[in-house]
Amino acid sequence: NIKDTNDDDNRRRSWYYMGGGCCLVVILVIVLAVVLSGGKGSGGDSNGDNNNNNTTTTNPDPNEPEPIPIDFLRPINITQLLLPQINDGNNNDDQTTSLLYMDEVFWETYPYANDADGSSGDNDESKKINLWHSAADELYLLVETNGVDVWKPVARSYGGHAWEPYLLVEGGGSAGGQQVSTSVACADTYCTIELVSLLETEQTHNNNRNLYMPETQTQYAVTRRTQRRNPRDTAARFLEQVTFGTVREELEQLARNMDATTNDDSLILADWLHEQMYKVPATSHRAFYRRHSTSRFESSYQGGTVTHPCQAGAAYRRFVFTEKHHGQRLRIVHQGGTTNNNWVVLMVANRVLSVLLDSEVTVVENGAVVADGRYQICERPETFLGGTIMIQRGGSCVAVAFGSIQGNPPVQFAPGSTALVPGMVELTLSTTHVETLDLLSYNAQKGDNAQRIVTTRALTEETCRTSLNFDRGGPIPIVFGKLEGQYYAHDPRFVFLENTVESPLSDGGGSLVESTINQFASQYQTACSNAPRSFLNQDSCVLSKDVNACSQAQVTTYGLEVTLDEATLQKFYELTNSEGQPHYIYAMKGLRILDDVQAPPPCQPLARSRWIPVPELTTQAACHQQNGNAVLGDDTITVLSALLTQFSDGTDLVRDIFLPSNTEITCNVADQHRKGFHLFTQQQGCFQNVHPNHLQVYDMTMWPDLHPGGPANIEKWAESGSAFLQYSTSHVMQRWQDNKDTFVNLGRLGERIDFGDLSSGLQSSPA
């Protein structure tokens, strides 16, 4: 029933054949939006004049018939939605909107104004349209397309709301991606939308894809989807917004309440909110998590301790690898057994996890044998027998099999192979004091239910009182249990203790603090959870009379200081290497501050920056000449010089300063984002701003087995007598940020630290 005076059969037929290939695609995007429909088209007036610059439009008539079903399509003249085109007074023909139809799908093409050379012109007005807001039960969608296989949403209006732009990420979501969107400016009843081609901007990041369309061929479609929500839809949408997740009974009850009333739905929803806030008792998400969590932990830390292998509730597993092994390096070693059989020894971080009998490690895809060596576990292991295990091999992440097991192998020790595990602890487990863990996530088709077991009472055998009489702190040694001839590995879990406002832990964790006090490394010591009384907690604060009650003010020191100088770092390696257990302690060099987006500029408020003295540059001219043409402002020099000479923290080799946000004098605006520059101070000479971790000392003993490039690239520095690790110029700085927390941070080069701040492995070394 739509008549367009400019639409003749020939043009309609030619467009159909030209764009016929996209019909199927159009049908597929029905899920997003349906073509505009309803009302008399305003593409031409009663005289057949179709000049858009003179067209006047109004909001859709509220007395029109019910919206068409969402699965029904019909073509509609888009000028029902279009306000008069913006006119800059030049009567530019490029502002004319041409209307194109294709079968039951409506298209709108907007030509751009181009300069004489064919490039985009400066006449931005020709790229803008005005569109009315949607009705209450409608979704309007403005889509840009190349007419073939690319569909990009530009803007949308729904439920009577104003138009809003879609935000897209260019560059495939990589670190270099940029967020782009079209410009939308709105009045009370309509919005002005700038038609900037997003397809064109994507060409910058995707030159190898056929996404680009010349501006003069860019096409836009405006579509409409109508749907009146029923009470159940409204209830579901509401509960999805206000809860962590509802249940069917609550959904149906709220929908019935809405269906049974003639009042506004918002009143029913307001009643629901009022009841939740004032009548329903609050429940704790934290308490629920703590009741059901079985988090794997391999050592104590400030938050608490882990299960002991002999206690009731200790977990054991039949499979070798867990999610904790993701990113670590698996070492595969073939070794001849006492009966001339081949043993395959599986090790992580120099710990033997399993010794398989006559079981070659092969690539699942092609059966290729994996040679002895170290391979990074490149994907999160599936934690059940036969679960997928992926290792980095030949530049690819491949799934591997262990003999007949197509994935995660069993904990196993071939006859006579336990001698390969010095100090191996083997407990005897009985079916009378263990039970199978009932895990909802377990897939019974993957194996038997005895893959995970838990002790129901404490083990009393002699080994628990002798070999396993260790402090609960620190890394838990690997302990194996044997049940009916099968080996299991102890699977330490974090221990939760009740500590709530209603029922506080009587000693505040004092007993745990005491049990981990001999763990010299602070990261293994449990912290006290008690807090001093304050106005924030005075209503719930109680005084503990427990003999083990602790205080956060308690600090453990050992009265022995160690200077982290170059000679000491070298001596650490020499002594521990002579015992066959080398420790790799390095001061970092080569970290590039200009390439690290996470390294803050010194003039950023609340920024902590690091500086090193440059004594060879003895004059201000020589010092500031290192900055090239970038001249530092006077205020910048004043502020940073004062901080460096009066308020810095550090050693003779490095200094750290902190820029407060409330200083009377701040850096010059031009210097706020500058970093890596030189600064001359009148009192102490020239300094250079360096990376915040430059000359920071780390214990990297565990890193060789985890390093993706192999252990040699980490070990070679200490082996050559150096106390420094030079960060590779081929590594991006994000790699440093992603991995630095793996290392034990000891302090700055030249700093004196307490013996207790050294890593526990270094302190307990026989050397």
ZAMARGU-4260 file (C-alpha; in steps of 0.2 Angstrom, whole numbers, plus 5000, padded with zeros to 4 digits):
<rodrens>
0) 5000/5000/5000 | 5015/5011/4999 | 5018/5023/4984 | 5034/5031/4980 | 5033/5043/4965
5) 5051/5041/4962 | 5051/5022/4962 | 5048/5015/4945 | 5048/4996/4941 | 5065/4997/4932
10) 5074/5005/4946 | 5067/4993/4959 | 5071/4978/4948 | 5089/4984/4945 | 5092/4986/4963
15) 5084/4969/4967 | 5097/4961/4955 | 5111/4971/4961 | 5108/4967/4979 | 5100/4950/4978
20) 5115/4942/4986 | 5111/4950/5002 | 5093/4944/5004 | 5098/4929/5015 | 5109/4940/5026
25) 5094/4952/5028 | 5083/4937/5034 | 5097/4932/5047 | 5097/4949/5055 | 5078/4949/5058
30) 5083/4944/5076 | 5091/4961/5078 | 5077/4972/5071 | 5062/4971/5059 | 5060/4984/5045
35) 5051/5000/5049 | 5032/4999/5047 | 5015/5007/5049 | 5008/5024/5044 | 5007/5034/5028
40) 5024/5037/5020 | 5030/5054/5019 | 5042/5052/5005 | 5031/5063/4994 | 5017/5075/4997
45) 5000/5075/4989 | 5007/5083/4973 | 5020/5070/4971 | 5034/5082/4976 | 5048/5072/4985
50) 5060/5086/4990 | 5067/5080/5007 | 5073/5097/5011 | 5055/5103/5012 | 5047/5088/5020
55) 5040/5091/5037 | 5037/5076/5048 | 5028/5073/5065 | 5029/5059/5078 | 5020/5043/5073
60) 5001/5044/5076 | 4997/5036/5093 | 4980/5031/5086 | 4987/5020/5073 | 4983/5001/5073
65) 4992/4989/5084 | 5011/4986/5079 | 5013/4973/5066 | 5020/4956/5072 | 5038/4955/5074
70) 5040/4941/5062 | 5031/4950/5048 | 5040/4962/5035 | 5034/4975/5024 | 5043/4990/5016
75) 5040/5007/5023 | 5046/5024/5017 | 5059/5029/5029 | 5055/5048/5028 | 5041/5044/5041
80) 5055/5044/5053 | 5066/5057/5045 | 5065/5075/5050 | 5070/5088/5037 | 5088/5086/5032
85) 5100/5098/5039 | 5103/5113/5027 | 5118/5123/5028 | 5111/5136/5016 | 5122/5130/5001
90) 5108/5120/4994 | 5120/5106/4991 | 5113/5092/4981 | 5123/5079/4991 | 5111/5081/5005
95) 5097/5073/4995 | 5091/5056/5002 | 5088/5043/4990 | 5076/5029/4994 | 5079/5011/4988
100) 5069/4996/4990 | 5073/4978/4989 | 5060/4965/4989 | 5052/4966/5007 | 5068/4975/5014
105) 5070/4994/5015 | 5086/5002/5012 | 5092/5020/5014 | 5108/5027/5005 | 5116/5043/5011
110) 5129/5049/4999 | 5144/5059/5006 | 5150/5076/5000 | 5168/5073/4993 | 5181/5086/4987
115) 5186/5087/4969 | 5200/5074/4972 | 5187/5062/4978 | 5192/5062/4996 | 5180/5066/5010
120) 5175/5084/5011 | 5173/5096/5025 | 5154/5098/5023 | 5150/5088/5038 | 5132/5093/5038
125) 5129/5082/5023 | 5133/5067/5034 | 5120/5070/5047 | 5102/5065/5048 | 5088/5068/5061
130) 5078/5053/5067 | 5063/5053/5079 | 5064/5043/5095 | 5056/5026/5095 | 5039/5022/5102
135) 5036/5013/5119 | 5036/4996/5112 | 5048/4998/5098 | 5067/4996/5094 | 5074/5006/5080
140) 5091/5001/5073 | 5102/5010/5062 | 5114/4998/5053 | 5128/5002/5041 | 5133/4988/5028
145) 5143/4985/5013 | 5127/4976/5006 | 5136/4959/5006 | 5142/4952/5021 | 5146/4965/5034
150) 5133/4973/5046 | 5138/4985/5059 | 5126/4993/5071 | 5128/5012/5071 | 5114/5018/5084
155) 5098/5012/5092 | 5083/5019/5100 | 5071/5008/5110 | 5056/5010/5122 | 5054/5028/5119
160) 5072/5032/5124 | 5084/5044/5114 | 5095/5037/5101 | 5112/5030/5107 | 5128/5025/5098
165) 5135/5008/5098 | 5153/5007/5104 | 5164/4996/5094 | 5183/4991/5096 | 5193/4992/5081
170) 5209/4981/5079 | 5202/4964/5084 | 5201/4968/5102 | 5220/4968/5103 | 5230/4979/5115
175) 5231/4992/5101 | 5212/4992/5098 | 5203/5009/5099 | 5185/5012/5103 | 5175/5021/5090
180) 5157/5026/5088 | 5146/5038/5079 | 5141/5055/5085 | 5123/5057/5092 | 5116/5074/5098
185) 5098/5073/5105 | 5084/5085/5108 | 5067/5081/5117 | 5059/5070/5103 | 5073/5067/5090
190) 5092/5065/5088 | 5104/5071/5075 | 5116/5057/5070 | 5132/5059/5061 | 5134/5045/5048
195) 5153/5042/5049 | 5158/5026/5041 | 5164/5013/5053 | 5168/5001/5039 | 5181/5014/5033
200) 5189/5016/5049 | 5191/4997/5051 | 5202/4996/5036 | 5216/5004/5046 | 5217/4988/5057
205) 5211/4975/5044 | 5219/4979/5028 | 5219/4960/5023 | 5200/4959/5024 | 5187/4965/5011
210) 5177/4976/5022 | 5180/4993/5015 | 5167/5002/5005 | 5170/5019/4997 | 5161/5033/5006
215) 5150/5036/4991 | 5143/5018/4992 | 5141/5016/5010 | 5123/5010/5014 | 5112/5012/5029
220) 5096/5003/5034 | 5084/5009/5048 | 5074/4994/5054 | 5060/4993/5067 | 5055/4978/5079
225) 5039/4979/5089 | 5035/4968/5103 | 5024/4972/5118 | 5031/4963/5133 | 5019/4952/5143
230) 5020/4952/5163 | 5031/4937/5163 | 5044/4946/5151 | 5044/4961/5162 | 5046/4951/5178
235) 5060/4941/5170 | 5069/4957/5164 | 5067/4966/5181 | 5073/4951/5191 | 5088/4949/5180
240) 5093/4967/5184 | 5091/4967/5203 | 5096/4949/5208 | 5111/4938/5206 | 5099/4926/5198
245) 5081/4922/5202 | 5072/4905/5203 | 5057/4900/5193 | 5045/4901/5208 | 5049/4919/5211
250) 5048/4923/5193 | 5031/4916/5191 | 5024/4924/5207 | 5030/4941/5202 | 5022/4939/5185
255) 5005/4933/5192 | 5005/4949/5203 | 5008/4960/5188 | 4995/4951/5178 | 4982/4952/5192
260) 4982/4970/5194 | 4976/4985/5184 | 4989/4996/5191 | 5005/5002/5183 | 5018/4988/5183
265) 5030/5000/5191 | 5020/4999/5207 | 5021/4980/5209 | 5040/4981/5206 | 5042/4995/5219
270) 5033/4984/5231 | 5045/4970/5228 | 5060/4981/5231 | 5052/4987/5247 | 5049/4970/5253
275) 5067/4965/5249 | 5075/4980/5258 | 5064/4980/5273 | 5056/4963/5276 | 5067/4949/5269
280) 5082/4945/5280 | 5099/4949/5272 | 5109/4934/5266 | 5128/4935/5264 | 5136/4931/5247
285) 5153/4929/5257 | 5146/4917/5269 | 5138/4906/5255 | 5155/4906/5246 | 5165/4901/5261
290) 5153/4887/5265 | 5155/4879/5248 | 5173/4884/5242 | 5186/4871/5240 | 5200/4882/5233
295) 5216/4873/5230 | 5231/4881/5239 | 5248/4875/5240 | 5255/4885/5254 | 5249/4896/5268
300) 5248/4915/5265 | 5242/4931/5275 | 5224/4925/5274 | 5226/4908/5282 | 5233/4890/5280
305) 5229/4875/5271 | 5224/4857/5275 | 5237/4845/5283 | 5238/4828/5274 | 5234/4819/5290
310) 5219/4829/5296 | 5201/4825/5294 | 5194/4833/5278 | 5211/4832/5268 | 5208/4829/5250
315) 5217/4817/5238 | 5216/4815/5219 | 5220/4802/5207 | 5225/4813/5192 | 5242/4822/5191
320) 5238/4839/5184 | 5227/4853/5191 | 5224/4871/5187 | 5239/4876/5197 | 5250/4869/5184
325) 5244/4880/5171 | 5259/4890/5164 | 5272/4880/5173 | 5284/4869/5164 | 5282/4850/5163
330) 5298/4840/5162 | 5298/4823/5154 | 5312/4811/5157 | 5314/4793/5151 | 5324/4782/5163
335) 5327/4764/5163 | 5319/4754/5177 | 5326/4740/5187 | 5317/4727/5177 | 5323/4734/5160
340) 5306/4743/5158 | 5305/4761/5152 | 5300/4773/5165 | 5293/4790/5161 | 5296/4803/5175
345) 5284/4818/5175 | 5291/4833/5185 | 5285/4851/5188 | 5297/4863/5197 | 5309/4849/5201
350) 5295/4839/5210 | 5291/4821/5204 | 5273/4820/5201 | 5271/4803/5193 | 5282/4789/5186
355) 5273/4780/5172 | 5278/4762/5166 | 5280/4760/5147 | 5270/4775/5143 | 5276/4786/5129
360) 5270/4804/5128 | 5263/4807/5111 | 5253/4821/5102 | 5235/4816/5102 | 5232/4824/5084
365) 5246/4814/5075 | 5254/4802/5087 | 5271/4810/5086 | 5282/4805/5101 | 5286/4820/5113
370) 5305/4819/5116 | 5313/4822/5134 | 5313/4840/5138 | 5304/4854/5147 | 5287/4860/5140
375) 5276/4874/5146 | 5258/4868/5150 | 5249/4881/5139 | 5231/4878/5143 | 5222/4875/5160
380) 5222/4857/5163 | 5205/4847/5164 | 5205/4840/5181 | 5200/4822/5179 | 5208/4806/5172
385) 5210/4808/5153 | 5206/4827/5154 | 5214/4837/5140 | 5232/4842/5144 | 5240/4855/5132
390) 5259/4858/5130 | 5269/4870/5120 | 5278/4860/5107 | 5286/4867/5091 | 5278/4884/5092
395) 5260/4876/5094 | 5249/4872/5109 | 5245/4853/5107 | 5235/4840/5116 | 5246/4826/5123
400) 5242/4808/5128 | 5252/4798/5141 | 5252/4780/5135 | 5234/4774/5133 | 5227/4789/5143
405) 5222/4802/5131 | 5226/4817/5143 | 5228/4819/5162 | 5237/4804/5168 | 5235/4795/5184
410) 5247/4797/5200 | 5257/4782/5198 | 5274/4775/5203 | 5281/4760/5193 | 5288/4746/5204
415) 5305/4752/5211 | 5303/4770/5205 | 5299/4778/5222 | 5318/4779/5224 | 5317/4793/5212
420) 5308/4804/5224 | 5320/4808/5239 | 5310/4809/5255 | 5294/4803/5247 | 5280/4802/5260
425) 5268/4788/5257 | 5252/4786/5268 | 5241/4771/5270 | 5223/4776/5266 | 5208/4764/5271
430) 5191/4763/5264 | 5184/4765/5282 | 5191/4783/5284 | 5189/4790/5266 | 5174/4794/5255
435) 5172/4800/5237 | 5170/4819/5235 | 5153/4823/5228 | 5157/4836/5215 | 5143/4843/5204
440) 5155/4847/5190 | 5161/4830/5189 | 5157/4821/5172 | 5155/4803/5177 | 5158/4797/5159
445) 5176/4803/5160 | 5181/4790/5173 | 5176/4782/5190 | 5170/4792/5205 | 5186/4788/5215
450) 5196/4801/5206 | 5194/4813/5221 | 5193/4807/5239 | 5193/4815/5256 | 5197/4808/5273
455) 5183/4807/5286 | 5194/4807/5301 | 5212/4811/5306 | 5226/4798/5301 | 5235/4791/5316
460) 5250/4782/5308 | 5267/4785/5314 | 5272/4795/5299 | 5260/4809/5303 | 5269/4812/5319
465) 5287/4810/5312 | 5289/4814/5294 | 5274/4826/5293 | 5277/4835/5309 | 5280/4851/5300
470) 5273/4869/5303 | 5257/4872/5294 | 5265/4887/5286 | 5274/4888/5270 | 5273/4877/5254
475) 5266/4860/5258 | 5277/4845/5253 | 5270/4833/5241 | 5262/4818/5250 | 5255/4803/5242
480) 5242/4791/5249 | 5239/4773/5244 | 5222/4766/5243 | 5219/4748/5238 | 5235/4748/5227
485) 5232/4765/5219 | 5241/4780/5222 | 5233/4797/5226 | 5242/4814/5228 | 5237/4826/5243
490) 5227/4840/5236 | 5229/4854/5249 | 5214/4866/5251 | 5212/4883/5259 | 5205/4882/5277
495) 5190/4894/5281 | 5187/4898/5299 | 5171/4907/5304 | 5174/4925/5308 | 5159/4936/5307
500) 5152/4951/5316 | 5140/4939/5325 | 5153/4926/5329 | 5170/4933/5328 | 5185/4922/5329
505) 5190/4922/5347 | 5209/4924/5345 | 5208/4934/5328 | 5219/4921/5320 | 5232/4921/5333
510) 5235/4903/5333 | 5238/4903/5315 | 5250/4917/5316 | 5259/4907/5329 | 5259/4891/5319
515) 5267/4901/5304 | 5279/4912/5313 | 5294/4901/5308 | 5290/4904/5290 | 5304/4917/5287
520) 5296/4923/5271 | 5282/4935/5275 | 5271/4929/5261 | 5269/4913/5270 | 5265/4920/5287
525) 5247/4921/5292 | 5242/4939/5297 | 5231/4943/5312 | 5213/4948/5308 | 5210/4958/5323
530) 5208/4977/5321 | 5209/4991/5333 | 5193/4999/5339 | 5187/5014/5328 | 5171/5023/5325
535) 5168/5011/5310 | 5167/4996/5321 | 5164/5002/5339 | 5146/4995/5338 | 5152/4977/5335
540) 5169/4978/5342 | 5172/4965/5357 | 5187/4963/5368 | 5195/4946/5366 | 5202/4937/5382
545) 5209/4922/5372 | 5226/4917/5377 | 5231/4917/5358 | 5223/4933/5354 | 5234/4943/5342
550) 5237/4961/5336 | 5241/4968/5319 | 5254/4978/5328 | 5265/4963/5331 | 5280/4962/5320
555) 5292/4948/5319 | 5311/4953/5316 | 5326/4942/5317 | 5339/4956/5321 | 5350/4951/5306
560) 5351/4962/5291 | 5356/4958/5274 | 5362/4971/5261 | 5356/4968/5244 | 5371/4974/5235
565) 5379/4966/5219 | 5392/4955/5229 | 5378/4948/5240 | 5367/4943/5225 | 5382/4934/5217
570) 5386/4925/5234 | 5368/4919/5235 | 5370/4910/5219 | 5388/4903/5222 | 5384/4896/5239
575) 5367/4888/5234 | 5374/4881/5218 | 5388/4873/5227 | 5374/4863/5237 | 5366/4858/5221
580) 5351/4869/5224 | 5355/4885/5215 | 5345/4901/5219 | 5343/4915/5206 | 5342/4932/5214
585) 5343/4946/5202 | 5342/4965/5201 | 5332/4970/5185 | 5339/4980/5171 | 5333/4985/5154
590) 5315/4988/5159 | 5308/5002/5147 | 5298/5015/5155 | 5293/5023/5139 | 5285/5007/5132
595) 5276/5003/5148 | 5259/5010/5149 | 5257/5005/5167 | 5272/5015/5172 | 5265/5032/5178
600) 5273/5049/5173 | 5282/5057/5188 | 5270/5072/5187 | 5254/5062/5188 | 5246/5066/5205
605) 5248/5051/5218 | 5261/5044/5206 | 5277/5035/5214 | 5292/5036/5202 | 5309/5030/5202
610) 5325/5039/5198 | 5344/5035/5197 | 5358/5048/5199 | 5368/5052/5183 | 5384/5059/5191
615) 5394/5061/5174 | 5382/5075/5169 | 5388/5089/5180 | 5379/5104/5173 | 5361/5108/5170
620) 5364/5111/5152 | 5372/5094/5150 | 5358/5085/5160 | 5344/5093/5151 | 5352/5091/5134
625) 5347/5073/5136 | 5329/5078/5134 | 5331/5084/5116 | 5319/5098/5111 | 5308/5095/5126
630) 5310/5109/5139 | 5305/5106/5156 | 5294/5119/5164 | 5300/5129/5179 | 5287/5122/5191
635) 5291/5105/5186 | 5309/5107/5190 | 5305/5115/5207 | 5292/5102/5212 | 5303/5087/5207
640) 5319/5094/5213 | 5312/5097/5230 | 5305/5079/5231 | 5321/5071/5225 | 5333/5081/5237
645) 5321/5082/5253 | 5308/5069/5252 | 5315/5054/5242 | 5316/5036/5249 | 5329/5024/5243
650) 5348/5020/5242 | 5363/5028/5234 | 5358/5019/5218 | 5340/5022/5216 | 5327/5035/5224
655) 5308/5034/5224 | 5297/5049/5226 | 5279/5051/5228 | 5269/5066/5221 | 5255/5071/5233
660) 5239/5078/5225 | 5238/5093/5237 | 5254/5103/5234 | 5253/5121/5232 | 5265/5120/5216
665) 5262/5107/5203 | 5270/5102/5187 | 5268/5112/5172 | 5253/5106/5161 | 5265/5101/5147
670) 5275/5089/5158 | 5260/5080/5166 | 5262/5065/5154 | 5281/5065/5151 | 5292/5052/5158
675) 5309/5045/5156 | 5317/5062/5156 | 5332/5069/5165 | 5331/5082/5179 | 5345/5093/5186
680) 5344/5098/5204 | 5355/5112/5211 | 5359/5102/5227 | 5363/5084/5221 | 5366/5085/5202
685) 5357/5076/5188 | 5344/5062/5189 | 5335/5051/5176 | 5317/5045/5178 | 5318/5026/5175
690) 5305/5011/5176 | 5298/5009/5193 | 5305/4991/5194 | 5323/4996/5188 | 5336/4989/5200
695) 5322/4980/5210 | 5329/4964/5217 | 5319/4948/5215 | 5321/4930/5220 | 5317/4921/5203
700) 5322/4903/5208 | 5306/4896/5202 | 5305/4906/5186 | 5317/4895/5175 | 5305/4881/5175
705) 5291/4892/5171 | 5299/4903/5158 | 5292/4901/5141 | 5309/4903/5132 | 5317/4890/5142
710) 5327/4890/5158 | 5344/4894/5150 | 5339/4912/5147 | 5336/4915/5165 | 5350/4904/5172
715) 5364/4911/5161 | 5366/4928/5170 | 5370/4920/5187 | 5381/4907/5179 | 5391/4920/5170
720) 5394/4929/5187 | 5381/4943/5185 | 5369/4950/5198 | 5358/4958/5185 | 5345/4951/5173
725) 5344/4961/5157 | 5326/4961/5151 | 5325/4957/5133 | 5322/4970/5120 | 5311/4958/5110
730) 5299/4957/5125 | 5284/4969/5126 | 5283/4977/5143 | 5266/4970/5146 | 5274/4953/5148
735) 5284/4960/5163 | 5268/4967/5171 | 5259/4950/5168 | 5273/4940/5176 | 5282/4950/5189
740) 5271/4945/5203 | 5277/4927/5201 | 5294/4933/5208 | 5298/4936/5227 | 5301/4955/5228
745) 5315/4957/5240 | 5319/4976/5239 | 5329/4988/5230 | 5348/4986/5225 | 5358/4993/5239
750) 5344/4992/5252 | 5346/4983/5269 | 5332/4971/5273 | 5328/4960/5288 | 5333/4942/5286
755) 5315/4937/5288 | 5311/4946/5272 | 5321/4934/5261 | 5311/4919/5253 | 5310/4904/5264
760) 5319/4893/5252 | 5334/4904/5252 | 5334/4906/5271 | 5332/4887/5274 | 5346/4883/5261
765) 5360/4872/5269 | 5372/4885/5261
</rodrens>
